[in-house]
Amino acid sequence: MHSLRPAFISCLAYTRRRLQCTPNAFIAPRRLPRARHVQRQTIRLTASSPPATQYGASDITVLEGLEPVRMRPGMYIGSTGSKGLHHLVFEVIDNAVDESLAGFCKTITVTLHADGSVSVRDDGRGIPTDKHPATGKSALETVMTVLHSGGKFGGAGYTVSGGLHGVGVSVVNALSERLDVNVWREGRRHSMTFSRGEVLEPLEECDDTNQASGTHVRFLPDNQIFTTSVQFDLDVLSQRLEELAFLNAGLEIVITRESDSESRHFLHHGGISEYVASLSSSNDPLHKDPATIFFSGEKKGVTVEVAMRWNADSYTDKLIGFANNIRTGDGGTHMEGLRASLTRSINQLARKAGKLRDHSSNIGGEYIREGLTAIVSVKVPNPEFEGQTKSRLGNPEVRSTVDSIVARSLIDFFELKPNILASIVDKALSASAAADAARRARDIVRRKTVLENSTLPGKLADCASRDPSVSEIFIVEGESAGGSAKQARDRRYQAILPLRGKILNIEKTDDAKIYQNTEIQALITALGLGIRGDEFSTSQLRYHRIIIMTDADVDGAHIRTLLLTFFFRYRRALIENGFVYIACPPLYKIDRRQKSVFLYSDEELQEYVEKKLPPNARYTVQRFKGLGEMMPGQLWNTTMNPGQRQLKRVEIEDAILADQVFTVLMGHRVGPRRAFIESHAAALSIEDIDF
């Protein structure tokens, strides 16, 4: 996972793990790769003891205070892995950003401390510390220890905020081994200390006129909850902090890591216009003066900001929505309003300008949005999010508000810039014509190629199982590797598809060429992916483990990247649903005293030689240059056996960044790709760059 992160900026992640189970209960792992007789494992189910018949009021458990958070942390932060760990920081930061939205905070400072804790300091008003009338405790203690408490429920505290349920900082408190909070208000400092949600040190006050108003929260995640890791990732946090700086023009955010004194500073006066320009930096703008279109408006208490830029050399759209600074990855009513208004307005203006000869038809919205990068950010007084993760905005009134503001603003803008309107309409008409040509190419492919033929590719060595949940396919490089893999596999549930050389880079080509490529035809047919553009269901998929198994060299890494580009662009759902994996063949074999040890990296080799071999021991080291060099038995035992192998599951951590990085690394323009490599060269080794 570490080798991927520098080059792909954590937009894709490889989850590496040993699989100690077989794909299905009735299949037992083979001992030899070419065993002729396989004995099935018989599983007998026995009745368990009868359930207890006594069930009364005493069996009902009532969780009080913050107990529900510690009992079911995943309900509040998504998971107890890395994603949930970083979510704790974001909850505290969001509170500071809410102070900025209210007009009281100008600077936020985040520090990753050497002891594993993290602190967030803002120069806002500071959390109130006076006695709360309902709880009888200080407002500070109430906010830190009571779920669904805070200034975000219609009081005078916040008109707009990213918080919805008032569980953020109290959840952080519940899941922290220790949490210290300091508040500066009216020349006094107020401090409290908590442990796992309980008060450890009560509220103390003292004079402190040297500090401006604000809040400082420092917490150490509880390793009883986060059992896999309590290490914060500077890159992951920085991505969100820079996003917040874009969304809040003029807000200064600084993050520092104490262990190496690395510090990053984010301040973007251009707001979301600057954000759109950053996302489009690898593309040529379709129009200039201005390259980015920005407008804003307010209606019925809802504030709308929109920034848009069409790119000449892009054939996909990137539409990103935010509601109260929260990225709504699943869209919502604000995105619906933008799409509807954009399609209707462009068609009306194009018809008025005489660009549409056929008055009975409109340009499809997907063609108008081709090459468009757009951000819509709304501030809603009472947001209706779906769930605590806030992935989709549900306020119905926001749709009409965004629709009307976008429509009015586009009309005003294009009346002054008719040349920009003409370029957008021309690109949309060209996209529509290209889509018609691609549709005809697909129809030809359907009739004349193997895509709609029941015959599978001849090079595919299929498995016996017809159950996709059991079956897995290894995509290998070349006939030599394919031969070894075919001999090594377990034919009952493992299929092999050898590819000849490097497949087509679909980032640089159109659909017609994609369907004419022999290797991609074989890939589409073998996996059951169907035609791009048609509705796809995972029920069509022939294998639920698609494993890329290439050589551990530069060419193998390139082929792996081309395949990842294909899956990301052609059927992203395969990655999103966790069907795509990377095999981990060994790099080295050490032979000593008729025993062999397989090692998977240079680090493992160095550690083994230095720590596990006796001094002056005699041994030989073999470096595998390709899968074809391995004997079938070796390939099975090290790379293909479910009971011993290591696999990396490919996941999308940030779809926006993933899209951007694929464009940079696999697109037409050489300049951005060279700049990307040069900017990361200092932090990468040659091995790192392969991903």
Stockholm file with secondary structure:
# STOCKHOLM 1.0

chainA/1-691         MHSLRPAFISCLAYTRRRLQCTPNAFIAPRRLPRARHVQRQTIRLTASSPPATQYGASDITVLEGLEPVRMRPGMYIGSTGSKGLHHLVFEVIDNAVDESLAGFCKTITVTLHADGSVSVRDDGRGIPTDKHPATGKSALETVMTVLHSGGKFGGAGYTVSGGLHGVGVSVVNALSERLDVNVWREGRRHSMTFSRGEVLEPLEECDDTNQASGTHVRFLPDNQIFTTSVQFDLDVLSQRLEELAFLNAGLEIVITRESDSESRHFLHHGGISEYVASLSSSNDPLHKDPATIFFSGEKKGVTVEVAMRWNADSYTDKLIGFANNIRTGDGGTHMEGLRASLTRSINQLARKAGKLRDHSSNIGGEYIREGLTAIVSVKVPNPEFEGQTKSRLGNPEVRSTVDSIVARSLIDFFELKPNILASIVDKALSASAAADAARRARDIVRRKTVLENSTLPGKLADCASRDPSVSEIFIVEGESAGGSAKQARDRRYQAILPLRGKILNIEKTDDAKIYQNTEIQALITALGLGIRGDEFSTSQLRYHRIIIMTDADVDGAHIRTLLLTFFFRYRRALIENGFVYIACPPLYKIDRRQKSVFLYSDEELQEYVEKKLPPNARYTVQRFKGLGEMMPGQLWNTTMNPGQRQLKRVEIEDAILADQVFTVLMGHRVGPRRAFIESHAAALSIEDIDF
#=GR chainA/1-691 SS CTTHHHHHTTSEEEEEEECCSCSSTTCCCCSSTTCSCCCCCCCCCCCCCCCCCCCCGGGCCCCCTTHHHHHCTHHHHSCSSHHHHHHHHHHHHHHHHHHHHTTCCCEEEEEECTTSCEEEEECSSCCCCSBCTTTSSBHHHHHHHSTTCSSCSSSSSCSSCSCSSSCHHHHHHHTEEEEEEEEEETTEEEEEEEETTEEEEEEEEEECTTSCSEEEEEEEECTTTCCSCCCCCHHHHHHHHHHHHHHSTTCEEEEEETTTTEEEEECCTTHHHHHHHHHTTTSCBSCCSSSSEEEEEEETTEEEEEEEEEBTTCCSCEEEEEETTEECTTCBHHHHHHHHHHHHHHHHHHHHTTCCSCTTCCCCHHHHTTTEEEEEEEECSSCCBSTTTTCSBCCHHHHHHHHHHHHHHHHHHHHHCHHHHHHHHHHHHHHHHHHHHHHHHHHHHHHHSGGGSSSCCTTCBCCSCCCTTTCEEEEEEHHHHHHHHHHHSCTTTEEEEEECSCCCCGGGSCHHHHHHCHHHHHHHHHHTCCCTTSCCCGGGCSCSEEEEECCSSHHHHHHHHHHHHHHHHHCHHHHHTTCEEEECCCSEEEEETTEEEEECSHHHHHHHHHHTSCTTCCCEEEECCSGGGSCHHHHIIIIICTTTCEEEEEEESCHHHHHHHHHHHHSSCHHHHHHHHHHHHTTCCTTGGGC
#=GC SS_cons         CTTHHHHHTTSEEEEEEECCSCSSTTCCCCSSTTCSCCCCCCCCCCCCCCCCCCCCGGGCCCCCTTHHHHHCTHHHHSCSSHHHHHHHHHHHHHHHHHHHHTTCCCEEEEEECTTSCEEEEECSSCCCCSBCTTTSSBHHHHHHHSTTCSSCSSSSSCSSCSCSSSCHHHHHHHTEEEEEEEEEETTEEEEEEEETTEEEEEEEEEECTTSCSEEEEEEEECTTTCCSCCCCCHHHHHHHHHHHHHHSTTCEEEEEETTTTEEEEECCTTHHHHHHHHHTTTSCBSCCSSSSEEEEEEETTEEEEEEEEEBTTCCSCEEEEEETTEECTTCBHHHHHHHHHHHHHHHHHHHHTTCCSCTTCCCCHHHHTTTEEEEEEEECSSCCBSTTTTCSBCCHHHHHHHHHHHHHHHHHHHHHCHHHHHHHHHHHHHHHHHHHHHHHHHHHHHHHSGGGSSSCCTTCBCCSCCCTTTCEEEEEEHHHHHHHHHHHSCTTTEEEEEECSCCCCGGGSCHHHHHHCHHHHHHHHHHTCCCTTSCCCGGGCSCSEEEEECCSSHHHHHHHHHHHHHHHHHCHHHHHTTCEEEECCCSEEEEETTEEEEECSHHHHHHHHHHTSCTTCCCEEEECCSGGGSCHHHHIIIIICTTTCEEEEEEESCHHHHHHHHHHHHSSCHHHHHHHHHHHHTTCCTTGGGC
//
